[in-house]
Amino acid sequence: MITARQTRAARALLGWNQETLADKALVSLTALKRLESVNDLRVHEGTRDQVRRALEAAGIIFLSSGRREGVMVDDEVAEIRR
């Protein structure tokens, strides 16, 4: 499961705003804002999955190890997708 912090960090790496990610993930801007808010857990798993897939398609790799989390970008994939 991706976290709000990972989603915001992934967007920053790609240079995307919330509107861009919402469009690419085919989710509403409201749903994306809810996903990115730290305290709001009322996010449908399908929404979270669509956002994750859109970010991965753009070259984002999600990292998770115990309590640690992060993201990185595969520059080769990101360059192809631009």
N, C-alpha and C positions, 0 to 999 in steps of 0.2 A: 504494500500500500504506500503510495506516495504521500508526502506531507505538504502542508502549506508552505513551509520554508523551502522545500525542494522545488516546488512549482515556481515560486517567485525567483529562486536562484536560476532555474533553468531558463525562464523567460529573460532574465538579465543577460545570461550568456549568449542567447540568441539575438538579443536586441529587440525583442518583441514586447509590445504593450499588451494589456489585458484583452483589448478588442481583437488583436491579431490572433492570440492564442484561442480565444473563444471561437473565432471564425474557423480556424484550422481544425479545432477539435469538434466542431459542430455542436457546441453547447451554448446556452444563453450566457450573456455577460453576467447576469445576476448569479447564475450557478457557479461560474468561475470565481467571482468575487467571494462567494460563500466558501468555496473550496480553499481559497487563499487566506481566509481569515483564520486567525490562530485559534479562536475559541468556538467556532461553529462546526459542530460535528454532523449537522443535518444535510450531508452531501450524499446523494445517491451513488452507490458503488459504480453504476454504469457511467455516470459523469466523470468520476475519478479515473475510470479506465479509459474513457475517450481522450481525456487530457493527457494521460500517460502515453497513450499510443501516438498522439500527435507530436508530443515532445520527442519521443524515441524516433519517430520517422524523420525528425529534423536533425537527429544526431546526438540527442541527449542520452547519457547513460546514468542511471540512478544507482547510487551506492548506499549500502546499508550494512553496518556491522555492529550488532548489539545495539547499544544506545546511540551510536554514531550514525549520521546520515549525511549525504552530500550528493552532488551531481557533477558530471564532467561532460564536455562536449567532444564528440568525435569530429574533428575539423574536416576530415575528408567527406563524411556523410553530410555535414552541415553545408559544405561548399556546393555539393551536388544539388541539394534541396533549395538553394537560394535562387 
